[in-house]
Amino acid sequence: MTRDDADESAVRRIALQFNRTWNAHAMQRLEEIYAADADFVNVIGIRWKGARQIAQVHVMQKMDQDGWRIAVSQNTDIQGIPNT
């Protein structure tokens, strides 16, 4: 396995873990996915820093918005890498 293959495999594994966590609505577990110094920018441009803050904000938003209970995440393309 080349380094590129290993990198692609790691990206796909993390994306799948995010989807499973999101779709289980277990937002507190997002902290397990992100690095301590991670950056997260949501769809409207709000930036959160660090795994703990990323998870905490998702937990708070999920509690505030009933619509999140039915929201699902699915990857069809990861940075130009077709889903296989």
mmCIF file of the N, C-alpha and C atoms, coordinates in Angstrom:
data_MODEL
# 
_entry.id   MODEL 
# 
loop_
_atom_site.group_PDB 
_atom_site.id 
_atom_site.type_symbol 
_atom_site.label_atom_id 
_atom_site.label_alt_id 
_atom_site.label_comp_id 
_atom_site.label_asym_id 
_atom_site.label_entity_id 
_atom_site.label_seq_id 
_atom_site.pdbx_PDB_ins_code 
_atom_site.Cartn_x 
_atom_site.Cartn_y 
_atom_site.Cartn_z 
_atom_site.occupancy 
_atom_site.B_iso_or_equiv 
_atom_site.pdbx_formal_charge 
_atom_site.auth_seq_id 
_atom_site.auth_comp_id 
_atom_site.auth_asym_id 
_atom_site.auth_atom_id 
_atom_site.pdbx_PDB_model_num 
ATOM 1   N N  . MET A 1 1  ? 0.854   -1.177 0.000  1.00 0.00 ? 1  MET A N  1 
ATOM 2   C CA . MET A 1 1  ? 0.000   0.000  0.000  1.00 0.00 ? 1  MET A CA 1 
ATOM 3   C C  . MET A 1 1  ? 0.898   1.238  0.000  1.00 0.00 ? 1  MET A C  1 
ATOM 4   N N  . THR A 1 2  ? 0.619   2.161  -0.897 1.00 0.00 ? 2  THR A N  1 
ATOM 5   C CA . THR A 1 2  ? 1.399   3.395  -0.953 1.00 0.00 ? 2  THR A CA 1 
ATOM 6   C C  . THR A 1 2  ? 0.898   4.370  0.100  1.00 0.00 ? 2  THR A C  1 
ATOM 7   N N  . ARG A 1 3  ? 1.680   5.415  0.315  1.00 0.00 ? 3  ARG A N  1 
ATOM 8   C CA . ARG A 1 3  ? 1.264   6.434  1.280  1.00 0.00 ? 3  ARG A CA 1 
ATOM 9   C C  . ARG A 1 3  ? -0.049  7.081  0.838  1.00 0.00 ? 3  ARG A C  1 
ATOM 10  N N  . ASP A 1 4  ? -0.197  7.335  -0.475 1.00 0.00 ? 4  ASP A N  1 
ATOM 11  C CA . ASP A 1 4  ? -1.446  7.909  -0.983 1.00 0.00 ? 4  ASP A CA 1 
ATOM 12  C C  . ASP A 1 4  ? -2.627  6.992  -0.701 1.00 0.00 ? 4  ASP A C  1 
ATOM 13  N N  . ASP A 1 5  ? -2.426  5.692  -0.894 1.00 0.00 ? 5  ASP A N  1 
ATOM 14  C CA . ASP A 1 5  ? -3.487  4.727  -0.607 1.00 0.00 ? 5  ASP A CA 1 
ATOM 15  C C  . ASP A 1 5  ? -3.837  4.735  0.877  1.00 0.00 ? 5  ASP A C  1 
ATOM 16  N N  . ALA A 1 6  ? -2.820  4.802  1.721  1.00 0.00 ? 6  ALA A N  1 
ATOM 17  C CA . ALA A 1 6  ? -3.047  4.826  3.168  1.00 0.00 ? 6  ALA A CA 1 
ATOM 18  C C  . ALA A 1 6  ? -3.782  6.093  3.579  1.00 0.00 ? 6  ALA A C  1 
ATOM 19  N N  . ASP A 1 7  ? -3.388  7.229  2.986  1.00 0.00 ? 7  ASP A N  1 
ATOM 20  C CA . ASP A 1 7  ? -4.063  8.496  3.288  1.00 0.00 ? 7  ASP A CA 1 
ATOM 21  C C  . ASP A 1 7  ? -5.527  8.444  2.864  1.00 0.00 ? 7  ASP A C  1 
ATOM 22  N N  . GLU A 1 8  ? -5.773  7.945  1.653  1.00 0.00 ? 8  GLU A N  1 
ATOM 23  C CA . GLU A 1 8  ? -7.145  7.849  1.159  1.00 0.00 ? 8  GLU A CA 1 
ATOM 24  C C  . GLU A 1 8  ? -7.968  6.927  2.052  1.00 0.00 ? 8  GLU A C  1 
ATOM 25  N N  . SER A 1 9  ? -7.389  5.824  2.457  1.00 0.00 ? 9  SER A N  1 
ATOM 26  C CA . SER A 1 9  ? -8.077  4.884  3.333  1.00 0.00 ? 9  SER A CA 1 
ATOM 27  C C  . SER A 1 9  ? -8.430  5.542  4.670  1.00 0.00 ? 9  SER A C  1 
ATOM 28  N N  . ALA A 1 10 ? -7.496  6.312  5.217  1.00 0.00 ? 10 ALA A N  1 
ATOM 29  C CA . ALA A 1 10 ? -7.738  7.000  6.494  1.00 0.00 ? 10 ALA A CA 1 
ATOM 30  C C  . ALA A 1 10 ? -8.847  8.035  6.356  1.00 0.00 ? 10 ALA A C  1 
ATOM 31  N N  . VAL A 1 11 ? -8.844  8.786  5.260  1.00 0.00 ? 11 VAL A N  1 
ATOM 32  C CA . VAL A 1 11 ? -9.894  9.788  5.034  1.00 0.00 ? 11 VAL A CA 1 
ATOM 33  C C  . VAL A 1 11 ? -11.251 9.112  4.929  1.00 0.00 ? 11 VAL A C  1 
ATOM 34  N N  . ARG A 1 12 ? -11.313 8.041  4.170  1.00 0.00 ? 12 ARG A N  1 
ATOM 35  C CA . ARG A 1 12 ? -12.587 7.322  4.029  1.00 0.00 ? 12 ARG A CA 1 
ATOM 36  C C  . ARG A 1 12 ? -13.060 6.742  5.363  1.00 0.00 ? 12 ARG A C  1 
ATOM 37  N N  . ARG A 1 13 ? -12.133 6.200  6.154  1.00 0.00 ? 13 ARG A N  1 
ATOM 38  C CA . ARG A 1 13 ? -12.485 5.626  7.463  1.00 0.00 ? 13 ARG A CA 1 
ATOM 39  C C  . ARG A 1 13 ? -13.059 6.701  8.385  1.00 0.00 ? 13 ARG A C  1 
ATOM 40  N N  . ILE A 1 14 ? -12.428 7.869  8.415  1.00 0.00 ? 14 ILE A N  1 
ATOM 41  C CA . ILE A 1 14 ? -12.891 8.951  9.283  1.00 0.00 ? 14 ILE A CA 1 
ATOM 42  C C  . ILE A 1 14 ? -14.246 9.479  8.800  1.00 0.00 ? 14 ILE A C  1 
ATOM 43  N N  . ALA A 1 15 ? -14.404 9.621  7.481  1.00 0.00 ? 15 ALA A N  1 
ATOM 44  C CA . ALA A 1 15 ? -15.688 10.083 6.942  1.00 0.00 ? 15 ALA A CA 1 
ATOM 45  C C  . ALA A 1 15 ? -16.804 9.110  7.282  1.00 0.00 ? 15 ALA A C  1 
ATOM 46  N N  . LEU A 1 16 ? -16.537 7.825  7.179  1.00 0.00 ? 16 LEU A N  1 
ATOM 47  C CA . LEU A 1 16 ? -17.525 6.811  7.526  1.00 0.00 ? 16 LEU A CA 1 
ATOM 48  C C  . LEU A 1 16 ? -17.850 6.859  9.018  1.00 0.00 ? 16 LEU A C  1 
ATOM 49  N N  . GLN A 1 17 ? -16.822 7.048  9.847  1.00 0.00 ? 17 GLN A N  1 
ATOM 50  C CA . GLN A 1 17 ? -17.050 7.150  11.291 1.00 0.00 ? 17 GLN A CA 1 
ATOM 51  C C  . GLN A 1 17 ? -17.904 8.376  11.610 1.00 0.00 ? 17 GLN A C  1 
ATOM 52  N N  . PHE A 1 18 ? -17.647 9.497  10.915 1.00 0.00 ? 18 PHE A N  1 
ATOM 53  C CA . PHE A 1 18 ? -18.467 10.696 11.112 1.00 0.00 ? 18 PHE A CA 1 
ATOM 54  C C  . PHE A 1 18 ? -19.914 10.393 10.747 1.00 0.00 ? 18 PHE A C  1 
ATOM 55  N N  . ASN A 1 19 ? -20.131 9.766  9.595  1.00 0.00 ? 19 ASN A N  1 
ATOM 56  C CA . ASN A 1 19 ? -21.501 9.450  9.165  1.00 0.00 ? 19 ASN A CA 1 
ATOM 57  C C  . ASN A 1 19 ? -22.210 8.558  10.169 1.00 0.00 ? 19 ASN A C  1 
ATOM 58  N N  . ARG A 1 20 ? -21.530 7.544  10.640 1.00 0.00 ? 20 ARG A N  1 
ATOM 59  C CA . ARG A 1 20 ? -22.154 6.633  11.611 1.00 0.00 ? 20 ARG A CA 1 
ATOM 60  C C  . ARG A 1 20 ? -22.506 7.357  12.903 1.00 0.00 ? 20 ARG A C  1 
ATOM 61  N N  . THR A 1 21 ? -21.610 8.210  13.367 1.00 0.00 ? 21 THR A N  1 
ATOM 62  C CA . THR A 1 21 ? -21.852 8.979  14.588 1.00 0.00 ? 21 THR A CA 1 
ATOM 63  C C  . THR A 1 21 ? -23.021 9.934  14.387 1.00 0.00 ? 21 THR A C  1 
ATOM 64  N N  . TRP A 1 22 ? -23.003 10.674 13.264 1.00 0.00 ? 22 TRP A N  1 
ATOM 65  C CA . TRP A 1 22 ? -24.063 11.622 12.952 1.00 0.00 ? 22 TRP A CA 1 
ATOM 66  C C  . TRP A 1 22 ? -25.409 10.903 12.831 1.00 0.00 ? 22 TRP A C  1 
ATOM 67  N N  . ASN A 1 23 ? -25.431 9.829  12.070 1.00 0.00 ? 23 ASN A N  1 
ATOM 68  C CA . ASN A 1 23 ? -26.691 9.130  11.819 1.00 0.00 ? 23 ASN A CA 1 
ATOM 69  C C  . ASN A 1 23 ? -27.233 8.422  13.052 1.00 0.00 ? 23 ASN A C  1 
ATOM 70  N N  . ALA A 1 24 ? -26.366 8.124  14.013 1.00 0.00 ? 24 ALA A N  1 
ATOM 71  C CA . ALA A 1 24 ? -26.807 7.565  15.295 1.00 0.00 ? 24 ALA A CA 1 
ATOM 72  C C  . ALA A 1 24 ? -27.233 8.682  16.243 1.00 0.00 ? 24 ALA A C  1 
ATOM 73  N N  . HIS A 1 25 ? -27.057 9.931  15.803 1.00 0.00 ? 25 HIS A N  1 
ATOM 74  C CA . HIS A 1 25 ? -27.366 11.115 16.606 1.00 0.00 ? 25 HIS A CA 1 
ATOM 75  C C  . HIS A 1 25 ? -26.633 11.085 17.948 1.00 0.00 ? 25 HIS A C  1 
ATOM 76  N N  . ALA A 1 26 ? -25.402 10.591 17.903 1.00 0.00 ? 26 ALA A N  1 
ATOM 77  C CA . ALA A 1 26 ? -24.542 10.493 19.088 1.00 0.00 ? 26 ALA A CA 1 
ATOM 78  C C  . ALA A 1 26 ? -23.474 11.578 19.016 1.00 0.00 ? 26 ALA A C  1 
ATOM 79  N N  . MET A 1 27 ? -23.938 12.830 19.016 1.00 0.00 ? 27 MET A N  1 
ATOM 80  C CA . MET A 1 27 ? -23.035 13.957 18.772 1.00 0.00 ? 27 MET A CA 1 
ATOM 81  C C  . MET A 1 27 ? -21.892 14.050 19.776 1.00 0.00 ? 27 MET A C  1 
ATOM 82  N N  . GLN A 1 28 ? -22.100 13.586 20.994 1.00 0.00 ? 28 GLN A N  1 
ATOM 83  C CA . GLN A 1 28 ? -21.034 13.640 21.987 1.00 0.00 ? 28 GLN A CA 1 
ATOM 84  C C  . GLN A 1 28 ? -19.832 12.807 21.560 1.00 0.00 ? 28 GLN A C  1 
ATOM 85  N N  . ARG A 1 29 ? -20.062 11.801 20.709 1.00 0.00 ? 29 ARG A N  1 
ATOM 86  C CA . ARG A 1 29 ? -18.961 10.949 20.240 1.00 0.00 ? 29 ARG A CA 1 
ATOM 87  C C  . ARG A 1 29 ? -18.124 11.603 19.137 1.00 0.00 ? 29 ARG A C  1 
ATOM 88  N N  . LEU A 1 30 ? -18.551 12.761 18.643 1.00 0.00 ? 30 LEU A N  1 
ATOM 89  C CA . LEU A 1 30 ? -17.748 13.454 17.631 1.00 0.00 ? 30 LEU A CA 1 
ATOM 90  C C  . LEU A 1 30 ? -16.367 13.809 18.171 1.00 0.00 ? 30 LEU A C  1 
ATOM 91  N N  . GLU A 1 31 ? -16.264 13.992 19.471 1.00 0.00 ? 31 GLU A N  1 
ATOM 92  C CA . GLU A 1 31 ? -14.970 14.317 20.077 1.00 0.00 ? 31 GLU A CA 1 
ATOM 93  C C  . GLU A 1 31 ? -13.935 13.231 19.807 1.00 0.00 ? 31 GLU A C  1 
ATOM 94  N N  . GLU A 1 32 ? -14.381 11.990 19.632 1.00 0.00 ? 32 GLU A N  1 
ATOM 95  C CA . GLU A 1 32 ? -13.468 10.871 19.359 1.00 0.00 ? 32 GLU A CA 1 
ATOM 96  C C  . GLU A 1 32 ? -12.874 10.945 17.952 1.00 0.00 ? 32 GLU A C  1 
ATOM 97  N N  . ILE A 1 33 ? -13.546 11.637 17.050 1.00 0.00 ? 33 ILE A N  1 
ATOM 98  C CA . ILE A 1 33 ? -13.135 11.681 15.654 1.00 0.00 ? 33 ILE A CA 1 
ATOM 99  C C  . ILE A 1 33 ? -12.096 12.774 15.397 1.00 0.00 ? 33 ILE A C  1 
ATOM 100 N N  . TYR A 1 34 ? -12.249 13.891 16.077 1.00 0.00 ? 34 TYR A N  1 
ATOM 101 C CA . TYR A 1 34 ? -11.431 15.070 15.794 1.00 0.00 ? 34 TYR A CA 1 
ATOM 102 C C  . TYR A 1 34 ? -10.194 15.138 16.674 1.00 0.00 ? 34 TYR A C  1 
ATOM 103 N N  . ALA A 1 35 ? -9.145  15.753 16.133 1.00 0.00 ? 35 ALA A N  1 
ATOM 104 C CA . ALA A 1 35 ? -7.925  16.009 16.901 1.00 0.00 ? 35 ALA A CA 1 
ATOM 105 C C  . ALA A 1 35 ? -8.188  17.132 17.894 1.00 0.00 ? 35 ALA A C  1 
ATOM 106 N N  . ALA A 1 36 ? -7.404  17.175 18.938 1.00 0.00 ? 36 ALA A N  1 
ATOM 107 C CA . ALA A 1 36 ? -7.569  18.205 19.970 1.00 0.00 ? 36 ALA A CA 1 
ATOM 108 C C  . ALA A 1 36 ? -7.475  19.612 19.392 1.00 0.00 ? 36 ALA A C  1 
ATOM 109 N N  . ASP A 1 37 ? -6.701  19.786 18.318 1.00 0.00 ? 37 ASP A N  1 
ATOM 110 C CA . ASP A 1 37 ? -6.530  21.122 17.720 1.00 0.00 ? 37 ASP A CA 1 
ATOM 111 C C  . ASP A 1 37 ? -7.277  21.270 16.392 1.00 0.00 ? 37 ASP A C  1 
ATOM 112 N N  . ALA A 1 38 ? -8.319  20.468 16.191 1.00 0.00 ? 38 ALA A N  1 
ATOM 113 C CA . ALA A 1 38 ? -9.082  20.485 14.934 1.00 0.00 ? 38 ALA A CA 1 
ATOM 114 C C  . ALA A 1 38 ? -9.818  21.805 14.744 1.00 0.00 ? 38 ALA A C  1 
ATOM 115 N N  . ASP A 1 39 ? -10.053 22.142 13.478 1.00 0.00 ? 39 ASP A N  1 
ATOM 116 C CA . ASP A 1 39 ? -10.911 23.269 13.100 1.00 0.00 ? 39 ASP A CA 1 
ATOM 117 C C  . ASP A 1 39 ? -12.130 22.701 12.386 1.00 0.00 ? 39 ASP A C  1 
ATOM 118 N N  . PHE A 1 40 ? -13.295 23.265 12.663 1.00 0.00 ? 40 PHE A N  1 
ATOM 119 C CA . PHE A 1 40 ? -14.535 22.846 12.015 1.00 0.00 ? 40 PHE A CA 1 
ATOM 120 C C  . PHE A 1 40 ? -15.270 24.105 11.601 1.00 0.00 ? 40 PHE A C  1 
ATOM 121 N N  . VAL A 1 41 ? -15.622 24.188 10.330 1.00 0.00 ? 41 VAL A N  1 
ATOM 122 C CA . VAL A 1 41 ? -16.412 25.314 9.835  1.00 0.00 ? 41 VAL A CA 1 
ATOM 123 C C  . VAL A 1 41 ? -17.726 24.742 9.337  1.00 0.00 ? 41 VAL A C  1 
ATOM 124 N N  . ASN A 1 42 ? -18.827 25.222 9.906  1.00 0.00 ? 42 ASN A N  1 
ATOM 125 C CA . ASN A 1 42 ? -20.124 24.672 9.516  1.00 0.00 ? 42 ASN A CA 1 
ATOM 126 C C  . ASN A 1 42 ? -20.604 25.278 8.197  1.00 0.00 ? 42 ASN A C  1 
ATOM 127 N N  . VAL A 1 43 ? -21.781 24.883 7.761  1.00 0.00 ? 43 VAL A N  1 
ATOM 128 C CA . VAL A 1 43 ? -22.275 25.281 6.441  1.00 0.00 ? 43 VAL A CA 1 
ATOM 129 C C  . VAL A 1 43 ? -22.558 26.771 6.318  1.00 0.00 ? 43 VAL A C  1 
ATOM 130 N N  . ILE A 1 44 ? -22.679 27.478 7.424  1.00 0.00 ? 44 ILE A N  1 
ATOM 131 C CA . ILE A 1 44 ? -22.896 28.934 7.343  1.00 0.00 ? 44 ILE A CA 1 
ATOM 132 C C  . ILE A 1 44 ? -21.650 29.719 7.749  1.00 0.00 ? 44 ILE A C  1 
ATOM 133 N N  . GLY A 1 45 ? -20.527 29.027 7.883  1.00 0.00 ? 45 GLY A N  1 
ATOM 134 C CA . GLY A 1 45 ? -19.257 29.707 8.090  1.00 0.00 ? 45 GLY A CA 1 
ATOM 135 C C  . GLY A 1 45 ? -18.837 29.927 9.532  1.00 0.00 ? 45 GLY A C  1 
ATOM 136 N N  . ILE A 1 46 ? -19.542 29.359 10.485 1.00 0.00 ? 46 ILE A N  1 
ATOM 137 C CA . ILE A 1 46 ? -19.149 29.504 11.883 1.00 0.00 ? 46 ILE A CA 1 
ATOM 138 C C  . ILE A 1 46 ? -18.038 28.502 12.183 1.00 0.00 ? 46 ILE A C  1 
ATOM 139 N N  . ARG A 1 47 ? -16.979 28.979 12.825 1.00 0.00 ? 47 ARG A N  1 
ATOM 140 C CA . ARG A 1 47 ? -15.794 28.149 13.076 1.00 0.00 ? 47 ARG A CA 1 
ATOM 141 C C  . ARG A 1 47 ? -15.731 27.731 14.542 1.00 0.00 ? 47 ARG A C  1 
ATOM 142 N N  . TRP A 1 48 ? -15.459 26.447 14.745 1.00 0.00 ? 48 TRP A N  1 
ATOM 143 C CA . TRP A 1 48 ? -15.244 25.917 16.082 1.00 0.00 ? 48 TRP A CA 1 
ATOM 144 C C  . TRP A 1 48 ? -13.851 25.320 16.127 1.00 0.00 ? 48 TRP A C  1 
ATOM 145 N N  . LYS A 1 49 ? -13.199 25.437 17.278 1.00 0.00 ? 49 LYS A N  1 
ATOM 146 C CA . LYS A 1 49 ? -11.829 24.952 17.410 1.00 0.00 ? 49 LYS A CA 1 
ATOM 147 C C  . LYS A 1 49 ? -11.743 23.874 18.480 1.00 0.00 ? 49 LYS A C  1 
ATOM 148 N N  . GLY A 1 50 ? -11.099 22.782 18.125 1.00 0.00 ? 50 GLY A N  1 
ATOM 149 C CA . GLY A 1 50 ? -10.855 21.711 19.076 1.00 0.00 ? 50 GLY A CA 1 
ATOM 150 C C  . GLY A 1 50 ? -11.966 20.685 19.129 1.00 0.00 ? 50 GLY A C  1 
ATOM 151 N N  . ALA A 1 51 ? -11.581 19.452 19.354 1.00 0.00 ? 51 ALA A N  1 
ATOM 152 C CA . ALA A 1 51 ? -12.526 18.336 19.373 1.00 0.00 ? 51 ALA A CA 1 
ATOM 153 C C  . ALA A 1 51 ? -13.632 18.545 20.400 1.00 0.00 ? 51 ALA A C  1 
ATOM 154 N N  . ARG A 1 52 ? -13.278 19.040 21.553 1.00 0.00 ? 52 ARG A N  1 
ATOM 155 C CA . ARG A 1 52 ? -14.282 19.217 22.620 1.00 0.00 ? 52 ARG A CA 1 
ATOM 156 C C  . ARG A 1 52 ? -15.347 20.238 22.214 1.00 0.00 ? 52 ARG A C  1 
ATOM 157 N N  . GLN A 1 53 ? -14.911 21.390 21.687 1.00 0.00 ? 53 GLN A N  1 
ATOM 158 C CA . GLN A 1 53 ? -15.876 22.417 21.292 1.00 0.00 ? 53 GLN A CA 1 
ATOM 159 C C  . GLN A 1 53 ? -16.742 21.934 20.125 1.00 0.00 ? 53 GLN A C  1 
ATOM 160 N N  . ILE A 1 54 ? -16.136 21.258 19.168 1.00 0.00 ? 54 ILE A N  1 
ATOM 161 C CA . ILE A 1 54 ? -16.893 20.734 18.027 1.00 0.00 ? 54 ILE A CA 1 
ATOM 162 C C  . ILE A 1 54 ? -18.011 19.811 18.518 1.00 0.00 ? 54 ILE A C  1 
ATOM 163 N N  . ALA A 1 55 ? -17.680 18.892 19.393 1.00 0.00 ? 55 ALA A N  1 
ATOM 164 C CA . ALA A 1 55 ? -18.680 17.957 19.918 1.00 0.00 ? 55 ALA A CA 1 
ATOM 165 C C  . ALA A 1 55 ? -19.721 18.692 20.757 1.00 0.00 ? 55 ALA A C  1 
ATOM 166 N N  . GLN A 1 56 ? -19.298 19.596 21.632 1.00 0.00 ? 56 GLN A N  1 
ATOM 167 C CA . GLN A 1 56 ? -20.230 20.293 22.514 1.00 0.00 ? 56 GLN A CA 1 
ATOM 168 C C  . GLN A 1 56 ? -21.246 21.116 21.732 1.00 0.00 ? 56 GLN A C  1 
ATOM 169 N N  . VAL A 1 57 ? -20.787 21.811 20.712 1.00 0.00 ? 57 VAL A N  1 
ATOM 170 C CA . VAL A 1 57 ? -21.710 22.627 19.919 1.00 0.00 ? 57 VAL A CA 1 
ATOM 171 C C  . VAL A 1 57 ? -22.708 21.745 19.181 1.00 0.00 ? 57 VAL A C  1 
ATOM 172 N N  . HIS A 1 58 ? -22.244 20.632 18.635 1.00 0.00 ? 58 HIS A N  1 
ATOM 173 C CA . HIS A 1 58 ? -23.167 19.722 17.964 1.00 0.00 ? 58 HIS A CA 1 
ATOM 174 C C  . HIS A 1 58 ? -24.191 19.152 18.948 1.00 0.00 ? 58 HIS A C  1 
ATOM 175 N N  . VAL A 1 59 ? -23.756 18.814 20.149 1.00 0.00 ? 59 VAL A N  1 
ATOM 176 C CA . VAL A 1 59 ? -24.686 18.306 21.162 1.00 0.00 ? 59 VAL A CA 1 
ATOM 177 C C  . VAL A 1 59 ? -25.730 19.371 21.483 1.00 0.00 ? 59 VAL A C  1 
ATOM 178 N N  . MET A 1 60 ? -25.303 20.605 21.708 1.00 0.00 ? 60 MET A N  1 
ATOM 179 C CA . MET A 1 60 ? -26.243 21.684 22.053 1.00 0.00 ? 60 MET A CA 1 
ATOM 180 C C  . MET A 1 60 ? -27.208 21.945 20.908 1.00 0.00 ? 60 MET A C  1 
ATOM 181 N N  . GLN A 1 61 ? -26.722 21.967 19.681 1.00 0.00 ? 61 GLN A N  1 
ATOM 182 C CA . GLN A 1 61 ? -27.597 22.219 18.546 1.00 0.00 ? 61 GLN A CA 1 
ATOM 183 C C  . GLN A 1 61 ? -28.588 21.087 18.345 1.00 0.00 ? 61 GLN A C  1 
ATOM 184 N N  . LYS A 1 62 ? -28.144 19.868 18.548 1.00 0.00 ? 62 LYS A N  1 
ATOM 185 C CA . LYS A 1 62 ? -29.052 18.727 18.396 1.00 0.00 ? 62 LYS A CA 1 
ATOM 186 C C  . LYS A 1 62 ? -30.174 18.817 19.425 1.00 0.00 ? 62 LYS A C  1 
ATOM 187 N N  . MET A 1 63 ? -29.857 19.229 20.637 1.00 0.00 ? 63 MET A N  1 
ATOM 188 C CA . MET A 1 63 ? -30.863 19.342 21.689 1.00 0.00 ? 63 MET A CA 1 
ATOM 189 C C  . MET A 1 63 ? -31.848 20.465 21.379 1.00 0.00 ? 63 MET A C  1 
ATOM 190 N N  . ASP A 1 64 ? -31.377 21.514 20.694 1.00 0.00 ? 64 ASP A N  1 
ATOM 191 C CA . ASP A 1 64 ? -32.221 22.674 20.409 1.00 0.00 ? 64 ASP A CA 1 
ATOM 192 C C  . ASP A 1 64 ? -33.097 22.501 19.176 1.00 0.00 ? 64 ASP A C  1 
ATOM 193 N N  . GLN A 1 65 ? -32.745 21.596 18.291 1.00 0.00 ? 65 GLN A N  1 
ATOM 194 C CA . GLN A 1 65 ? -33.438 21.501 17.010 1.00 0.00 ? 65 GLN A CA 1 
ATOM 195 C C  . GLN A 1 65 ? -33.961 20.094 16.775 1.00 0.00 ? 65 GLN A C  1 
ATOM 196 N N  . ASP A 1 66 ? -35.268 19.941 16.846 1.00 0.00 ? 66 ASP A N  1 
ATOM 197 C CA . ASP A 1 66 ? -35.867 18.627 16.632 1.00 0.00 ? 66 ASP A CA 1 
ATOM 198 C C  . ASP A 1 66 ? -35.581 18.077 15.246 1.00 0.00 ? 66 ASP A C  1 
ATOM 199 N N  . GLY A 1 67 ? -35.380 18.945 14.250 1.00 0.00 ? 67 GLY A N  1 
ATOM 200 C CA . GLY A 1 67 ? -35.107 18.495 12.894 1.00 0.00 ? 67 GLY A CA 1 
ATOM 201 C C  . GLY A 1 67 ? -33.848 17.665 12.792 1.00 0.00 ? 67 GLY A C  1 
ATOM 202 N N  . TRP A 1 68 ? -32.906 17.870 13.710 1.00 0.00 ? 68 TRP A N  1 
ATOM 203 C CA . TRP A 1 68 ? -31.658 17.092 13.682 1.00 0.00 ? 68 TRP A CA 1 
ATOM 204 C C  . TRP A 1 68 ? -31.910 15.621 13.927 1.00 0.00 ? 68 TRP A C  1 
ATOM 205 N N  . ARG A 1 69 ? -33.025 15.309 14.540 1.00 0.00 ? 69 ARG A N  1 
ATOM 206 C CA . ARG A 1 69 ? -33.315 13.898 14.852 1.00 0.00 ? 69 ARG A CA 1 
ATOM 207 C C  . ARG A 1 69 ? -33.514 13.062 13.599 1.00 0.00 ? 69 ARG A C  1 
ATOM 208 N N  . ILE A 1 70 ? -33.889 13.734 12.511 1.00 0.00 ? 70 ILE A N  1 
ATOM 209 C CA . ILE A 1 70 ? -34.100 12.992 11.271 1.00 0.00 ? 70 ILE A CA 1 
ATOM 210 C C  . ILE A 1 70 ? -33.002 13.258 10.244 1.00 0.00 ? 70 ILE A C  1 
ATOM 211 N N  . ALA A 1 71 ? -32.066 14.144 10.557 1.00 0.00 ? 71 ALA A N  1 
ATOM 212 C CA . ALA A 1 71 ? -30.987 14.467 9.629  1.00 0.00 ? 71 ALA A CA 1 
ATOM 213 C C  . ALA A 1 71 ? -30.037 13.283 9.490  1.00 0.00 ? 71 ALA A C  1 
ATOM 214 N N  . VAL A 1 72 ? -29.635 13.003 8.260  1.00 0.00 ? 72 VAL A N  1 
ATOM 215 C CA . VAL A 1 72 ? -28.671 11.943 8.010  1.00 0.00 ? 72 VAL A CA 1 
ATOM 216 C C  . VAL A 1 72 ? -27.522 12.493 7.185  1.00 0.00 ? 72 VAL A C  1 
ATOM 217 N N  . SER A 1 73 ? -26.382 11.857 7.310  1.00 0.00 ? 73 SER A N  1 
ATOM 218 C CA . SER A 1 73 ? -25.185 12.247 6.576  1.00 0.00 ? 73 SER A CA 1 
ATOM 219 C C  . SER A 1 73 ? -24.781 11.100 5.669  1.00 0.00 ? 73 SER A C  1 
ATOM 220 N N  . GLN A 1 74 ? -24.406 11.444 4.445  1.00 0.00 ? 74 GLN A N  1 
ATOM 221 C CA . GLN A 1 74 ? -23.972 10.428 3.495  1.00 0.00 ? 74 GLN A CA 1 
ATOM 222 C C  . GLN A 1 74 ? -22.906 11.045 2.600  1.00 0.00 ? 74 GLN A C  1 
ATOM 223 N N  . ASN A 1 75 ? -21.805 10.337 2.404  1.00 0.00 ? 75 ASN A N  1 
ATOM 224 C CA . ASN A 1 75 ? -20.754 10.802 1.502  1.00 0.00 ? 75 ASN A CA 1 
ATOM 225 C C  . ASN A 1 75 ? -20.950 10.177 0.143  1.00 0.00 ? 75 ASN A C  1 
ATOM 226 N N  . THR A 1 76 ? -20.888 11.010 -0.883 1.00 0.00 ? 76 THR A N  1 
ATOM 227 C CA . THR A 1 76 ? -20.922 10.494 -2.239 1.00 0.00 ? 76 THR A CA 1 
ATOM 228 C C  . THR A 1 76 ? -19.598 10.754 -2.940 1.00 0.00 ? 76 THR A C  1 
ATOM 229 N N  . ASP A 1 77 ? -18.836 11.729 -2.437 1.00 0.00 ? 77 ASP A N  1 
ATOM 230 C CA . ASP A 1 77 ? -17.555 12.086 -3.060 1.00 0.00 ? 77 ASP A CA 1 
ATOM 231 C C  . ASP A 1 77 ? -16.702 12.743 -1.994 1.00 0.00 ? 77 ASP A C  1 
ATOM 232 N N  . ILE A 1 78 ? -15.468 12.307 -1.860 1.00 0.00 ? 78 ILE A N  1 
ATOM 233 C CA . ILE A 1 78 ? -14.548 12.892 -0.890 1.00 0.00 ? 78 ILE A CA 1 
ATOM 234 C C  . ILE A 1 78 ? -13.428 13.560 -1.661 1.00 0.00 ? 78 ILE A C  1 
ATOM 235 N N  . GLN A 1 79 ? -13.451 14.887 -1.724 1.00 0.00 ? 79 GLN A N  1 
ATOM 236 C CA . GLN A 1 79 ? -12.409 15.682 -2.372 1.00 0.00 ? 79 GLN A CA 1 
ATOM 237 C C  . GLN A 1 79 ? -12.002 15.099 -3.715 1.00 0.00 ? 79 GLN A C  1 
ATOM 238 N N  . GLY A 1 80 ? -12.991 14.839 -4.569 1.00 0.00 ? 80 GLY A N  1 
ATOM 239 C CA . GLY A 1 80 ? -12.697 14.364 -5.909 1.00 0.00 ? 80 GLY A CA 1 
ATOM 240 C C  . GLY A 1 80 ? -12.394 12.884 -6.019 1.00 0.00 ? 80 GLY A C  1 
ATOM 241 N N  . ILE A 1 81 ? -12.458 12.162 -4.909 1.00 0.00 ? 81 ILE A N  1 
ATOM 242 C CA . ILE A 1 81 ? -12.213 10.717 -4.931 1.00 0.00 ? 81 ILE A CA 1 
ATOM 243 C C  . ILE A 1 81 ? -13.564 10.040 -5.010 1.00 0.00 ? 81 ILE A C  1 
ATOM 244 N N  . PRO A 1 82 ? -13.918 9.461  -6.152 1.00 0.00 ? 82 PRO A N  1 
ATOM 245 C CA . PRO A 1 82 ? -15.244 8.827  -6.267 1.00 0.00 ? 82 PRO A CA 1 
ATOM 246 C C  . PRO A 1 82 ? -15.440 7.752  -5.202 1.00 0.00 ? 82 PRO A C  1 
ATOM 247 N N  . ASN A 1 83 ? -16.629 7.679  -4.684 1.00 0.00 ? 83 ASN A N  1 
ATOM 248 C CA . ASN A 1 83 ? -16.968 6.663  -3.690 1.00 0.00 ? 83 ASN A CA 1 
ATOM 249 C C  . ASN A 1 83 ? -16.969 5.298  -4.369 1.00 0.00 ? 83 ASN A C  1 
ATOM 250 N N  . THR A 1 84 ? -16.281 4.340  -3.760 1.00 0.00 ? 84 THR A N  1 
ATOM 251 C CA . THR A 1 84 ? -16.230 2.992  -4.351 1.00 0.00 ? 84 THR A CA 1 
ATOM 252 C C  . THR A 1 84 ? -16.833 1.974  -3.430 1.00 0.00 ? 84 THR A C  1 
# 
